[in-house]
Amino acid sequence: MHSGTAPAPVSKGKLWTARLMSAVVVLFLVFDSTIHLTKPTPVVDAFAKLGFPLDASVGIGVVELLCLAAYVIPRTAALGAVLLTGLLGGAIATHVRAGSPAFEAYIFPILFGLLLWGGIWLRDARLRTLLPLRSAD
């Protein structure tokens, strides 16, 4: 059980690590949502391979940007992380169904999720209190 004490502030090194982790997430998702909106040939090919109608690409890009917006706003970052985790779950299910290689289906989304949550967990004391990595005992 939690003792009620506030978590210690994060060191400057951990804070910069958290910012770097989150920056990688943000940059990748800006790129990914942009290509969903612009639909270059690789997106057209991927949608055909995965069995999705190309018309869904814009909607996915918009949803991705909205979730990302929630993630980058400090007050809603945890909500954004939850929403983006759902997006990753959908991507995993899609790639598993399509028989994609393990890196596309599991490894990349899991590593990406670790970056997504690791960045916010390191910089947000409230989240570290809510989801401690170890007990205080």
C-alpha positions as a printed Julia matrix, in Angstrom:
137×3 Matrix{Float64}:
   0.0     0.0     0.0
   1.1     3.56   -0.59
   2.26    5.45    2.5
   0.89    8.8     1.38
   4.23   10.53    0.94
   4.89   12.42   -2.24
   7.43   10.92   -4.63
  10.83   12.55   -4.78
  11.34   15.0    -7.63
  13.07   13.55  -10.65
  16.74   14.36  -11.28
  17.76   16.58  -14.19
  19.25   13.57  -15.97
  16.04   11.57  -15.64
  13.99   14.58  -16.69
  16.04   15.0   -19.88
  15.8    11.26  -20.54
  12.02   11.52  -20.15
  11.88   14.49  -22.5
  13.98   12.65  -25.08
  11.78    9.56  -24.85
   8.65   11.65  -25.27
  10.2    13.64  -28.13
  10.86   10.41  -30.04
   7.22    9.42  -29.52
   5.94   12.83  -30.63
   8.18   13.04  -33.7
   7.25    9.55  -34.85
   3.52   10.13  -34.35
   3.61   13.48  -36.16
   5.32   11.71  -39.07
   2.92    8.74  -38.95
  -0.23   10.86  -38.76
   1.05   13.12  -41.57
   1.55   10.18  -43.91
  -1.91    8.89  -43.01
  -3.33   12.26  -44.01
  -1.29   12.64  -47.22
  -1.48    8.97  -48.32
   1.83    8.48  -50.16
   2.39    5.22  -52.06
   3.77    3.26  -49.05
   0.57    4.03  -47.11
  -1.6     3.01  -50.06
   0.35   -0.26  -50.34
   0.22   -0.92  -46.58
  -3.53   -0.34  -46.41
  -4.06   -2.76  -49.3
  -1.8    -5.38  -47.63
  -3.55   -4.99  -44.27
  -7.03   -5.12  -45.78
  -8.13   -1.62  -44.84
  -9.96    0.74  -47.19
  -7.74    3.69  -48.09
 -10.54    6.05  -47.05
  -9.85    5.05  -43.43
  -6.35    6.54  -43.62
  -7.43   10.14  -43.01
  -9.63    9.19  -40.06
  -6.8     7.22  -38.49
  -4.43   10.17  -39.01
  -6.88   12.59  -37.37
  -7.49   10.29  -34.39
  -3.74    9.85  -34.0
  -3.22   13.63  -33.96
  -6.0    14.13  -31.4
  -4.52   11.46  -29.11
  -1.09   13.0   -29.58
  -2.45   16.44  -28.68
  -3.75   15.0   -25.42
  -0.33   13.4   -24.8
   1.67   16.61  -25.25
  -0.55   18.73  -22.97
   0.76   18.13  -19.43
  -2.7    18.12  -17.78
  -3.99   15.45  -20.19
  -0.77   13.54  -20.86
  -1.89   10.4   -18.99
  -5.17   10.34  -20.92
  -3.22   10.78  -24.15
  -0.95    7.88  -23.17
  -3.97    5.66  -22.49
  -5.53    6.6   -25.84
  -2.27    6.04  -27.71
  -1.91    2.66  -25.99
  -5.3     1.74  -27.43
  -4.09    2.85  -30.85
  -1.02    0.62  -30.45
  -3.26   -2.29  -29.46
  -5.26   -1.84  -32.63
  -2.06   -1.76  -34.68
  -0.84   -4.97  -33.03
  -4.16   -6.73  -33.71
  -4.12   -5.57  -37.33
  -0.57   -6.76  -37.95
  -1.14  -10.1   -36.21
  -4.25  -10.71  -38.33
  -2.32   -9.83  -41.48
   0.57  -12.15  -40.58
   3.14   -9.34  -40.41
   6.67  -10.15  -39.21
   7.26  -10.13  -35.44
   9.04   -6.76  -35.49
   6.03   -5.02  -37.07
   3.42   -7.0   -35.15
   4.88   -7.05  -31.64
   8.39   -5.78  -31.08
   8.09   -2.22  -32.45
   4.71   -1.48  -30.83
   5.89   -2.81  -27.46
   9.13   -0.79  -27.57
   7.14    2.25  -28.7
   4.71    1.77  -25.8
   7.62    1.58  -23.38
   8.95    4.9   -24.72
   5.48    6.43  -24.57
   4.83    5.42  -20.96
   8.45    5.67  -19.81
   8.69    9.3   -20.84
   5.54   10.34  -19.03
   6.25    8.12  -15.99
   9.71    9.6   -15.47
   8.55   13.21  -15.65
   5.2    12.98  -13.82
   5.42   12.41  -10.06
   1.67   11.77   -9.84
   1.96    8.9   -12.29
   4.92    7.44  -10.38
   2.75    7.52   -7.25
  -0.17    5.87   -9.02
   2.01    3.26  -10.78
   5.08    2.6    -8.65
   7.62    0.15  -10.05
   8.19   -1.31   -6.61
   6.4    -1.21   -3.3
   7.53    1.01   -0.43
   7.82   -2.06    1.83
